[in-house]
């Protein structure tokens, strides 16, 4: 049964007791490439899907929405979305349709809160191998949505019926580790493999003059030390997840830069989904930033969909009971 739509600012919205997977559509043609990914995520989480379209208000906005004009716009938008779903997706269950009016990012975040902090699905545009565009609405939703956000590149391959390979980038920080609960939940439900990935960057040398032999040797020793530490770290997490019956593999490799190394690894491993924290080790130095340089890079370069969690979203997930104690992690949302 479709979720009733209400104008922005209406007091008639009710708070839901379960969270939806909310696929945000601003053009009907997005349904063909966004809805399959929303379906895969909803199936893994056991959640219903809602297609949300925000009817933007032209400025200057009147003090109160015209109820007749809103009703006409809503009827036409609902009809157009229903027709598009019929043409693009004949699977069951059919997603609900919800409409709102106002500034897109505000309306999406407000609707997400009303759906018990529902998970938001949004698309990014661009060409394969080129930097993608993250619009102002997407940027604001990532910053302010109460729950996780799934970013789906336009060129991302349609997902299989269920996830087969989920990649989790780890850098040793508690922020990066906090996503393991939801990654484990998705993998358990879908029977997917978890790939724990760590990239060891080449440490920089101050090069006023060409490096000498001992400088290069010292750099090599530091890389080897960091690789040993990374393997031990990843193996510890792998063994704890494997003890829970999950299929887990670890990847630790060298790269000149962590960001490009992860981007290449994601493409090479043909993963269905990347689950990552918006912030990582850099938060120790730049705690005031909403997300780190690695997350920012992958948002515009990853060939696979990204499920992004802000650090404040790692809290009490009853469905992940037991993982907190076994993996020593905060519990992610999406109970």
Steps between C-alpha positions, in 0.01 A plus 500: 500500500657832397616731775286816491683813391463830681623852424818626657442620852175312547424386855318189378811288447522201731820346629546146370613213721706330227752651262452495123756494224424839344597531135510869412388571144508841337442369147285202403778347285713451813273214600655265244851514656435606861216267597693171443761609754234612745335158459824314573557702816139471614505123447817465709356712781145370481361851449229643271592747224359847457558714193521860617470795266531857624299760312723805521333834577584800287638799686368709659300233679153604623437499871272195468479252211193533280309176579335482155827553312678250726227241444527536121881479501493202732242315290700555179833405661352186657349396168828556314700302757246218497520477121881499513505221758262297286731532198831453682432257783243221511635327808308457824448648745439833331668799664289763667495853362541806722507866406612809683541865418775749573879501505613153390766425763284627787200298382704181453657524846167581662331206329785271604457601865127433473581147380696409812824629344449317173788424267523742208598393146621769259664499158815669372563597139808487279691282259703186568861592576419867557429696812132482596296796615363516853222759494413734781195295598699177526775677695249642750324166542829322573576761766159517667308176436432318829581160348744352248504616137552271200662681205444320170713601199305524178732249332499247787413150385151380592530297821437126505191370677702528819839636595792268431800711606508790748820699543580680827800739498675503839779727620526397866272775631189447708308708244584260217427196717157631601350392165581132555173433679280597206743338253479174697121521511477553123747218431323256731159564345623485141760227549760744365876500542652788698829638369697692764734738316795708613736702282853570622621830348860577419625736774626832374860606534613858523693526177711813487751284317455156336453233770806304599519123532435502875195724448350253254585210733332678791189562290489133403531388864213728599279363223576143606426587863165656405410199285566260789289713733218517243500123442484430873225756546288369212553138602374576852176645365469225237523225760230658717263542208575150372417361845150639444461287186580775250719458192783753532808574294773759564691714253799713593704661228735785424413814307641846453176644637228338714216658304609390154609162636153433640334622182704259292439215744123555490498475122731200491303299757164559325324561831124552518514746790752704699413571865708776653510764769488862392811560712809300589848551643508859379230586752768500768652804330194649332210411728297798383466372143173321405683233304858411417700523180469126429119507524485819292715340229298178486174694481609632162719213373368165629363268232282326764218638716613647834307454824626791712453528876576807705668427834192601698298224331689219674266424785289220641389259229303219664536291184876513545492378858813307583716666236583789731647265757677273250650767273536780755303747290222755539175365361372661182144623455229338285351286774 
